Amino acid sequence: MSTRTHASRRLAVAAAAALVLGLGATACGSGGSSSAAGGSANSAGSTAATGSATGSVPKAHGSVTVFAAASLKETFTDLGKKFEAANPGTKVTFNFGGSSALAASINSGAPADVFAAASPATMKTVTDAGGAGGEPRTFVKNALTIAVPKGNPKHIAGLKDLTASGVKVALCAKEVPCGAAAQTALKAAGLDLTPVTLEQDVKGALTKVELGEVDASLVYRTDVRSDAAKIDGVDFPEADKAVNDYPIAALAKAPNKDGAAAFVAYIQSPEAKQVLTAAGFQAP
């Protein structure tokens, strides 16, 4: 083979190698550019996710009106003051009462920002009517006890003693959460009890004992604890079958939507939970 032929072959091989290297470099450059674009997209996505995950609770301002179950009166009054202190310029106004009556008021158009009920059933009457601005959240639970005058003069030891002759008992009305829970507990014990009075909220049933008008009433443990100077509580096993969940929700027609969202978030905060559990409420 001639020297010229060898030289031609060497030139062809070199040209092919150069072409391969050039294509490889182009491919690498194209891949690098695609990777950078992907990096930018990923970075933007990460930033958006971080922003969403760390989004702050709307700042509270102005007046916040809270409709809350009567059994929350002491704790929510305290928490309302703490909320105002943490959000200068806010004013929390409470309307405490039987959950069913509060729900009916909300559904009738009463202006309110937040609803805290003593049972999911009463909250459902509001959500079914489209009154909730978001998914209700259970923030505490509460169980029943037997409230008796200080010293327990009738020596009541359990639910069965409430059916004894001469024992006068106050219950909450059946449509009220504490009344529904009482009926569940009595059914679990296989007892039929005829009260001398039916009250529209748990504070009404408790007051009957305070005034000496009845010998006992079925109320929440938190109510007895808040009135320990005048009332004793008698726990009974059937209470475990009638524990009420307490849901809270900002309302769809809340005049102060930011304030409503901030208050609902605060009630679920560690600080608020500490106040609620110290009062005898159970963690959800």
Backbone hydrogen bonds, N-H to C=O, Kabsch-Sander energy under -0.5 kcal/mol:
donor,donor_aa,acceptor,acceptor_aa,energy
6,H,2,S,-1.9
7,A,3,T,-2.1
8,S,4,R,-2.1
9,R,5,T,-2.2
10,R,6,H,-2.2
11,L,7,A,-2.0
12,A,8,S,-2.0
13,V,9,R,-2.4
14,A,10,R,-2.2
15,A,11,L,-2.2
16,A,12,A,-2.3
17,A,13,V,-2.4
18,A,14,A,-2.3
19,L,15,A,-2.3
20,V,16,A,-2.3
21,L,17,A,-2.5
22,G,18,A,-2.4
23,L,19,L,-2.3
24,G,20,V,-2.4
25,A,21,L,-2.4
26,T,22,G,-2.3
27,A,23,L,-2.7
28,C,24,G,-2.7
29,G,25,A,-2.7
30,S,26,T,-2.8
31,G,27,A,-2.6
32,G,28,C,-2.5
33,S,29,G,-1.9
34,S,30,S,-2.2
35,S,31,G,-2.5
36,A,32,G,-1.9
37,A,33,S,-2.1
38,G,34,S,-2.5
39,G,35,S,-2.6
40,S,36,A,-2.3
41,A,37,A,-2.3
42,N,38,G,-3.0
43,S,39,G,-2.6
44,A,40,S,-2.5
45,G,41,A,-2.8
46,S,42,N,-2.8
47,T,43,S,-2.5
48,A,44,A,-2.5
49,A,45,G,-2.5
50,T,46,S,-2.7
51,G,47,T,-2.5
52,S,48,A,-2.4
53,A,49,A,-2.9
54,T,50,T,-2.2
55,G,52,S,-1.0
62,G,89,G,-0.7
64,V,91,K,-2.9
66,V,64,V,-0.6
66,V,93,T,-3.1
67,F,65,T,-0.5
67,F,114,V,-2.9
68,A,66,V,-0.6
68,A,95,N,-2.1
69,A,116,A,-1.8
70,A,97,G,-1.7
72,L,69,A,-2.2
73,K,70,A,-1.8
76,F,72,L,-3.1
77,T,73,K,-2.0
78,D,74,E,-1.7
79,L,75,T,-2.8
80,G,76,F,-2.7
81,K,77,T,-1.4
82,K,78,D,-1.8
83,F,79,L,-2.6
84,E,80,G,-2.2
85,A,81,K,-2.0
86,A,82,K,-1.8
87,N,83,F,-1.1
90,T,87,N,-1.8
91,K,62,G,-2.0
93,T,64,V,-2.8
93,T,91,K,-0.5
95,N,66,V,-2.4
97,G,68,A,-1.5
102,L,98,G,-2.3
103,A,99,S,-2.6
104,A,100,S,-2.0
105,S,101,A,-2.0
106,I,102,L,-2.4
107,N,103,A,-2.5
108,S,104,A,-1.1
109,G,106,I,-1.5
110,A,105,S,-2.6
113,D,65,T,-2.5
114,V,65,T,-1.8
115,F,249,A,-2.5
116,A,67,F,-2.7
117,A,115,F,-0.5
117,A,247,P,-2.2
123,M,119,S,-1.6
124,K,120,P,-2.3
125,T,121,A,-1.0
126,V,122,T,-0.7
126,V,123,M,-1.0
127,T,123,M,-2.3
128,D,124,K,-3.0
129,A,125,T,-0.6
130,G,127,T,-1.7
131,G,126,V,-2.9
133,G,250,A,-3.2
134,G,250,A,-0.6
137,R,248,I,-2.4
139,F,137,R,-0.5
139,F,246,Y,-2.6
140,V,246,Y,-0.9
141,K,282,Q,-2.2
142,N,244,N,-2.0
145,T,219,V,-2.9
146,I,234,V,-2.2
147,A,145,T,-0.7
147,A,217,S,-3.3
148,V,232,D,-2.6
150,K,230,K,-1.3
152,N,149,P,-2.7
155,H,152,N,-2.2
161,D,158,G,-0.8
162,L,158,G,-0.5
162,L,159,L,-1.6
163,T,160,K,-1.5
164,A,161,D,-1.1
167,V,164,A,-1.7
168,K,166,G,-0.6
170,A,216,A,-2.2
171,L,197,T,-2.1
173,A,199,E,-3.3
176,V,173,A,-1.7
179,G,173,A,-0.5
179,G,176,V,-0.8
180,A,176,V,-2.6
181,A,177,P,-2.4
182,A,178,C,-1.7
183,Q,179,G,-2.1
184,T,180,A,-1.8
185,A,181,A,-2.3
186,L,182,A,-2.6
187,K,183,Q,-2.2
188,A,184,T,-2.1
189,A,185,A,-1.5
190,G,186,L,-0.6
190,G,187,K,-0.9
191,L,186,L,-2.8
193,L,191,L,-0.5
196,V,169,V,-2.5
197,T,169,V,-0.9
199,E,171,L,-2.7
204,G,201,D,-0.6
205,A,201,D,-1.4
206,L,202,V,-2.1
207,T,203,K,-2.4
208,K,204,G,-1.3
209,V,205,A,-0.8
209,V,206,L,-0.6
210,E,206,L,-2.0
211,L,207,T,-2.5
212,G,209,V,-1.3
213,E,208,K,-1.9
214,V,208,K,-1.2
215,D,168,K,-2.5
216,A,168,K,-1.3
217,S,147,A,-1.6
218,L,170,A,-1.3
219,V,145,T,-2.1
219,V,217,S,-0.7
221,R,143,A,-2.7
223,D,220,Y,-0.6
224,V,220,Y,-1.5
225,R,221,R,-2.2
226,S,222,T,-1.9
227,D,223,D,-0.8
227,D,224,V,-0.7
228,A,225,R,-1.1
230,K,227,D,-1.7
231,I,227,D,-2.1
232,D,148,V,-2.7
234,V,146,I,-2.3
235,D,233,G,-0.5
239,A,236,F,-1.6
240,D,237,P,-1.6
241,K,238,E,-1.6
242,A,239,A,-1.8
244,N,142,N,-2.8
246,Y,140,V,-2.7
248,I,137,R,-2.0
249,A,115,F,-2.0
251,L,113,D,-2.6
252,A,131,G,-2.8
254,A,251,L,-1.7
257,K,255,P,-0.5
260,A,256,N,-2.5
261,A,257,K,-2.4
262,A,258,D,-2.4
263,F,259,G,-2.3
264,V,260,A,-2.4
265,A,261,A,-2.1
266,Y,262,A,-2.1
267,I,263,F,-2.3
268,Q,264,V,-0.8
268,Q,265,A,-0.5
269,S,266,Y,-2.0
272,A,266,Y,-0.5
273,K,269,S,-2.4
274,Q,270,P,-1.9
275,V,271,E,-1.5
276,L,272,A,-2.5
277,T,273,K,-2.7
278,A,274,Q,-1.7
279,A,275,V,-1.1
280,G,277,T,-1.2
281,F,276,L,-2.0
282,Q,141,K,-2.8
